[in-house]
Amino acid sequence: MRVALLLLGFGHVGRRFVHLLEEQRAVLDAAGVTPVVVGIATGRHGSVCLDAGLDAARLAREVAGGGAVGPTPSAHTADQLIARLAALDAEVRVVVETTPLVIESGEPAISHVRQALRAGAHVVSANKGPVAHAYDDLAAEAQRAGREFLFEGAVMDGIPVFNLVRETMPGVTVLGFRGVVNSTTNHILTAMEQGEPFASALARMQAAGVAEADPSLDVDGWDAAAKVAAMANVWMGAGITPQAVARTGIGPADAGWAREAVARGHHLKLVAYGQRRREAFSTKKPPDVFVTVGLEELEADDPLAQLDGQANALELHTDLLGRVVITQRDGGLEKTAYALFSDLMRIVGQERKDVGRLFR
Ligand SMILES: NC(=O)c1ccc[n+]([C@@H]2O[C@H](COP(=O)([O-])OP(=O)(O)OC[C@H]3O[C@@H](n4cnc5c(N)ncnc54)[C@H](OP(=O)(O)O)[C@@H]3O)[C@@H](O)[C@H]2O)c1
């Protein structure tokens, strides 16, 4: 099955995804899946398209080395590339959206997702913006179009959070959640517990490509707030934006608190929290949710307290299964790339009607 891919965004995640496709070529071949990158759009590094397929891994190396994918300013807009994808002769068309999070509006990613769905393409995204700002609209758009809008990489990299609930918990209602969901701040807090300065710990996350393009989104709690909004929108029908989340971040001044917490046998964590306040079942209104991001000193036996470095964890509070905790021990770019890969495979499986059997 030929799967035509249009990459909107070709930064750390988009490039790692391309390399993952190369690394998994034998597995994909065995499953009869041939992904072909037919277009790439960036912000400042040009754009390129070729119906027969680009050498995306080579372009990824060139961009990583300071080059561009095509002439700048870009020869094609995202809309033009989406239209071209729609006209292509391919069994499956997928737009891979990995532009940066724009916390104020979720754009241009929301428009990218909407345009792609309207053009008959599926969408996979690691960008929290569309889910955190416009989930209901985009889910309805996907349903109208008969296409998938999947975003497993938006929360906890490649760890299946949305898939876990959707695929394995039929009939379960998520009543609430709490988690450590931002790798950059958890890494900084862990480093400050051990006496390392805030700035050098942050610099390490920037060098690793894990911090957001604008790192204040991480340290001011915005990234976590966007994840809270995404989860509340998907699981609770909350219809909120990140701006509705009561939020505090972390700063160099928290180093003392982090060390004192350890001396008390505790750990200081940036905890993301969402809870239904009013049962949705008895009313036609969307459920009212209590949503926060803030620093908390956690006792050592709390499952969130033991997370070092880039580790993340999420505790779901459910009606039928009680509390369920899922932990990501090793976060990182390659796991976010895997989230896109797993979403892509889900789409292929659905198109071929052999979902779940592709890699057995
Ligand atoms: N990095 C992680 O570990 C991680 C983990 C989970 C989720 N995410 C999410 O994944 C997304 C991508 O992250 P990243 O680390 O890859 O970011 P990044 O390195 O900053 O890359 C963003 C890419 O988007 C391009 N871009 C910017 N504006 C664009 C536009 N209007 N149209 C098309 N392309 C545009 C950029 O091009 P230029 O460079 O030319 O401007 C760049 O290629 C973000 O939404 C982020 O929140 C990242």
The ligand as a Tripos MOL2 file, in Angstrom:
@<TRIPOS>MOLECULE
LIG
   48    52     1     0     0
SMALL
NO_CHARGES

@<TRIPOS>ATOM
      1 N1         10.4440   18.1590   20.5910 N.am      1 LIG1
      2 C1          9.7590   17.2870   21.3250 C.2       1 LIG1
      3 O1         10.3290   16.4850   22.0810 O.2       1 LIG1
      4 C2          8.2490   17.2350   21.2210 C.ar      1 LIG1
      5 C3          7.5520   16.2700   21.9420 C.ar      1 LIG1
      6 C4          6.1630   16.1850   21.8070 C.ar      1 LIG1
      7 C5          5.5010   17.0890   20.9920 C.ar      1 LIG1
      8 N2          6.2020   18.0540   20.3250 N.ar      1 LIG1
      9 C6          5.4730   18.9860   19.4680 C.3       1 LIG1
     10 O2          5.8040   18.6880   18.1180 O.3       1 LIG1
     11 C7          5.8120   19.8840   17.3450 C.3       1 LIG1
     12 C8          7.1610   20.0090   16.6610 C.3       1 LIG1
     13 O3          8.1900   20.0660   17.6320 O.3       1 LIG1
     14 P1          9.6990   20.2410   17.1700 P.3       1 LIG1
     15 O4         10.5190   20.0320   18.3760 O.co2     1 LIG1
     16 O5          9.9540   19.4470   15.9530 O.co2     1 LIG1
     17 O6          9.6970   21.7930   16.7730 O.3       1 LIG1
     18 P2         10.7930   22.5590   15.8870 P.3       1 LIG1
     19 O7         12.0880   21.8250   15.9410 O.co2     1 LIG1
     20 O8         10.7200   23.9780   16.2840 O.co2     1 LIG1
     21 O9         10.2320   22.3920   14.3840 O.3       1 LIG1
     22 C9          9.0770   23.0480   13.9200 C.3       1 LIG1
     23 C10         9.0350   22.9410   12.4140 C.3       1 LIG1
     24 O10         7.8570   23.6090   11.9530 O.3       1 LIG1
     25 C11         8.2520   24.5190   10.8920 C.3       1 LIG1
     26 N3          7.2900   25.5890   10.7820 N.ar      1 LIG1
     27 C12         7.1350   26.7110   11.5430 C.ar      1 LIG1
     28 N4          6.0900   27.4220   11.1130 N.ar      1 LIG1
     29 C13         5.5740   26.7670   10.0280 C.ar      1 LIG1
     30 C14         4.5090   27.0060    9.1290 C.ar      1 LIG1
     31 N5          3.7280   28.0850    9.2590 N.pl3     1 LIG1
     32 N6          4.2800   26.1190    8.1230 N.ar      1 LIG1
     33 C15         5.0410   25.0240    7.9770 C.ar      1 LIG1
     34 N7          6.0910   24.7350    8.8010 N.ar      1 LIG1
     35 C16         6.3350   25.5920    9.8170 C.ar      1 LIG1
     36 C17         9.6360   24.9500   11.2920 C.3       1 LIG1
     37 O11        10.3060   25.5180   10.1890 O.3       1 LIG1
     38 P3         11.5270   26.5420   10.4160 P.3       1 LIG1
     39 O12        12.4910   25.8680   11.3350 O.co2     1 LIG1
     40 O13        12.0400   26.7310    9.0560 O.co2     1 LIG1
     41 O14        10.9180   27.7510   11.0270 O.co2     1 LIG1
     42 C18        10.2080   23.6050   11.7130 C.3       1 LIG1
     43 O15        10.5400   22.8540   10.5660 O.3       1 LIG1
     44 C19         5.5060   21.0420   18.2990 C.3       1 LIG1
     45 O16         4.1500   21.3720   18.2010 O.3       1 LIG1
     46 C20         5.8210   20.4590   19.6620 C.3       1 LIG1
     47 O17         5.0170   21.0070   20.6770 O.3       1 LIG1
     48 C21         7.5570   18.1350   20.4100 C.ar      1 LIG1
@<TRIPOS>BOND
     1     1     2 1
     2     2     3 2
     3     2     4 1
     4     4     5 ar
     5     4    48 ar
     6     5     6 ar
     7     6     7 ar
     8     7     8 ar
     9     8     9 1
    10     8    48 ar
    11     9    10 1
    12     9    46 1
    13    10    11 1
    14    11    12 1
    15    11    44 1
    16    12    13 1
    17    13    14 1
    18    14    15 2
    19    14    16 1
    20    14    17 1
    21    17    18 1
    22    18    19 2
    23    18    20 1
    24    18    21 1
    25    21    22 1
    26    22    23 1
    27    23    24 1
    28    23    42 1
    29    24    25 1
    30    25    26 1
    31    25    36 1
    32    26    27 ar
    33    26    35 ar
    34    27    28 ar
    35    28    29 ar
    36    29    30 ar
    37    29    35 ar
    38    30    31 1
    39    30    32 ar
    40    32    33 ar
    41    33    34 ar
    42    34    35 ar
    43    36    37 1
    44    36    42 1
    45    37    38 1
    46    38    39 2
    47    38    40 1
    48    38    41 1
    49    42    43 1
    50    44    45 1
    51    44    46 1
    52    46    47 1
@<TRIPOS>SUBSTRUCTURE
     1 LIG1         1 GROUP 0 **** ****
